[in-house]
């Protein structure tokens, strides 16, 4: 996507400056599974997010940029005394059953509020089929 002129923003950029997303009409999320509360709020409040991978926004983490550490706060059945799957109790969690569809033979986008989600992991499909990648890029442009 970067090679095609799409602007790329890192998780750190969003965590340190959540309002950065407001300058974009559309946000395309990759496999951002572990995110801070600030990132989660910035992403889920954007009016048009395309979640290109299932299992996005699954676990809440805390980042200490001075010590360069990441701590799991909630999700992936943590904490043990009150285990939860999705760390944010997010109603649009599309992890199951799509998390393990690596073949992605029937990739589809379905509407969530606000934005779109896919039903499979697309990278193997892209590597094997250039036409599929071109078709996906057309769809992304129109969503």
N, C-alpha and C positions, 0 to 999 in steps of 0.2 A: 504494500500500500504506500509506503514511503517513496518507493521508486516511481510511483505514478503521481506523485505530487501531494498525497495526503499528508497533513500535518500530524506529527507524532508527538504524543505527550506521555511522559513516564508516570508511573504510580507515585513517585516522589513528588513530581510537579503538582499533581492533583492533591496529594495529601498536604503539601505545604501551602498551596494556593487553590482551594476548592473552587473559587469563583472563575478560574481559568476556563472552565467548560462553557461558561455563559457566552463566550465569543463565537461559539460554533453552532450552526444550525443542526448538525448531526454529529453524534459521537458513536464511533464503532469500537466496541469492546472486544478484546481478544479473551484469552483464558485468564482473567483476573479473579482468581479463586479466593485469595487471601487479601483482604482490604481493611483499612482503618474505618472507623465510624465516619470520619470526615469525608473519605473517599466515597463510601457507601451513600451518604446523604447527598453529595454533589452529583453522583451518577444517577441515582434514582429520582432526583428532582429535575433532571434535565428533560425537556419535552420530547426529544427524539433520540433514543439510544438503540443501537442495533447490537444485540448480544450475539456475536458470531460463534461462540462456543457455549455448550451447556456447562453447568457447574460454575458459572460466574457468581461472584459476590456470595460465596458460600461460608466463609469463616471470618470472624472479626479478629483483627490483630492490633497490636499496639507497637509503634516503632519508636525507638530511641536513637535519634540521629547522632548523638554525641558518642554513645557507647557502641553504636552500630549493631543493635540487637533488635530482633523481632520476637514478640511474645504472643502466643495464641491466647486470646481472651475468651472466645466462645465459638463453638461449632465443632464439627467432626466428633460428636459425642463427648465434647469437653464443655464444662467441667464435669468431673466424675460424679460429684454429688448431685448434679442436676443435668444429666446429659441431654444435649440438643444436637440435632443434625445441622440445620442452617443457623449460623451464629446470629443472624439478624431477624429470624422468624419471617423471612421475606416470602410473601405469597406467590411470587413469580419464580421461585427457585425451580429451575428445570433440570436439575441434576439427574433425577431418576424418572424415567428409564433411559434417558438420552446419553448419560455420561459415558456409557461403554460402547456407543455406536461409532466405531472408528472407520467402518467401511463407507458410511455416508452415501449409500446408493440412491436414496430418495431424500435429498436435502430439501427441507421446506422452511419457510419463514412463517411464523404465526404471530399474531398481534397480541401484545400485552400493553398495559398502560403504565408509562408511556413508552412506546417503542415496539421493537420486533425481536423475536428470538428464533434460533435455529434448533433443529431437532437432532443434530449429530456433530461430531468433530470433523471439520472439513479438510484438514491439512493433507491427509493421504490422497483424497480426491483431487486436490489441486496439483499435487506432484505427478499424478498419473494422467491428467486430462486437461490440456490447455484450454479447450473449448469450454469446459465447465468453469474454469477460472474466469474466462472472459464473460461468460453468462452471469456469474456471480457479481462481477464488477458492475455490470449493467443494472442488476437488481439493486445493489447497494446505492447506486446513484439515484435510483427512482424512489427508494424508501424514504 
